[in-house]
Amino acid sequence: MITKYIANISGSQLVVTGEGILEGIYVTATSSGTMKLIDGVAAGGSIMVNTFTPAAGYHNIGSARFFNGIYVEKGGTSIDATFFVRQEDR
């Protein structure tokens, strides 16, 4: 397995496709921003983590497995984050 990062998540968007493990999220900046993490490639997938308001800094997720991808629904004012994901080489 390798570690990948996907930077500059600043709105609702697809982070990564396929199966893997979410290890952490680094929130660079936020102003009352919220996130909902979805196991899927669009907003209609299974909720991994329901809506939360992260503080700036690193959030160690541990080993949250996802099967279809990670889609982030952004709410609130603003948020800028980097996701740390492990996936097998393809």
N, C-alpha and C positions, 0 to 999 in steps of 0.2 A: 504494500500500500504506500501511497505517496501523500504528502500534504500539499494542498493547493490553497491559494487564497484568492478571493474575489473582492476587489476593492471598490470603494466609492458607491456604496448602496445609499442612495439619497432619496429614493421614492419607492413606490410599489413596483416590484420587478422580480423576474426569475433570477435566482442566484446561481444555481447549478442544476444540471439534469442527471438522472441516473441514481444509482444506489451509493450510499456512503455513510460517513459519520461526521456530524457537526461537533467540532471540539471546542470552539469558542467564537466570541464576537468581540471585536474591539470597536467601541463607539468613540469616534473622534470628536464629534460635537453633536449636541442636541439642544433644542429649545422646545421643551414640552412635547417632544416627538414620541410616538408609540410604534411598536412593531407587533405583528402577529406572524408566526412562522408556520408555514403550511408544507406538508409533505405532498408535493405535486408540482406541476409545471404551470399552474394557474390558481386563481383564488378559490376554486371549487374543490381543492384536495382536502386531505385529512389534516386537522389542526395538530401540529406538534406542540406548540406553545401558544396559548391564547394571548390576547392583547396585554402587553406590559409596557412600562415606561422605564427604559434603561438609563442609568446614569452614564456619564462619560467615563471611559476606562475599559479595561479588559474584563470580560465575563467568561469564566471557565465553565463551559457547558458539560465537560466530561466526555461522554460518548453517546450522544443522542443519535440513534440510527434513523436514517430516512431511506425510503425505497424507490421513490419516483423522481425526486429532486427537491429543491427548497425554493419556495416562492415566498417573498416577504410582502406583507401588506403594511404600508406605512400610513400612520395616522398622526394627528396632532400637527404641530407647526413645522418642525424640521428635524432631520436626523441624518447623520453621515456615519456609516459603519463599514467595517471590513469583517468578512466571515472566513473562519479557518475550518477547512473541510478536508477529510481524508477520503480518498477514492482509490480504487485499484487502477493501475495503468490500463489504458484501453488500446 
